Amino acid sequence: MGVAVCDCRLSMSKQNMFAYFEEDMAKALDAMSTGMSCRKAAVAFGIPKTTLLYKHTGKYPVKRKMGPSTVLSESEEKVL
């Protein structure tokens, strides 16, 4: 008896990182601070619910950069 081998590859869709504008995030956080629920703010401003919740509670900083931190500071780079 032979073993059937499937040579098909599963493709995973690439997620869009930061698929929202910073202005929308600020508006959503303002709306949450005035009493709007996290779910309603996420739908209204097009931001992932979990991301909005984490930024509201402080688990993630409101402004976040991707990648490793820089070795040189901005002033050191300007000198170069």
N, C-alpha and C positions, 0 to 999 in steps of 0.2 A: 504494500500500500504506500503510495506516495503522499507526501505532505504538500498541500497547496500553499504557495507563497504569494502573497500579494505585493507587487512592486509599485503600489500607488503611494504617492506622497501626499500627506495632509498639508494643506497650506493654511497658515494662520494669517488673518488679516493684520496689517500693521496698524497699531492704534495711533491716533493723532495726539501727540503730546501737546498740552496747552492749546486745546481747540476752542479757546475763548479769549476775549479781549480783557485786558486789565481793568478797563473802565466798567465792563459788565460785572467783573468780580467785585469792584468797589461798590457798585450800585446794589448788587445782591447782598453784600455784607451790611450795607446801610439799611436795606429793607428788613433784614433779619434783626437788626438792632432795634427797629421800630415795631417789631412784633410779628412780622411775616414768618411763617414756618419755613424750615429748611427745604422741604420738598417743593413748596410753592415757589420759593425764590429760585430754586434750581431749574424748574420748568420755565419760569418767566424769563430768566436771563440766559438760559442755555448752557448752564454749567453743571458738571457732574455733581450729584447730590453729596457723595462722600467727600469729594474735594472741597466743596463749600463748607461742609460740616467741620472738616479738619482745620480749615483756615479760620473758621469762626471760633473754634475752641482753642486755637493756638497750637495744635499739633504740627501744622505746617506753617511756615512764615507766609505772610500775605504776598510778598514779593520773593520769588524763588528763581534761582538760576540753575540751569542744567549743567552737568559736567563737574569735574574737579575744581577746587578752588585755585586761584592763580598763585603763582610762586612770587611774583613781584607785585608790589602795590602800584596804584595808578601813578603816584608821584615818581616812583622808581622807573616806570616805563617811559614817562615823559622825559626823564634825564637821558635815557638811551636814545 
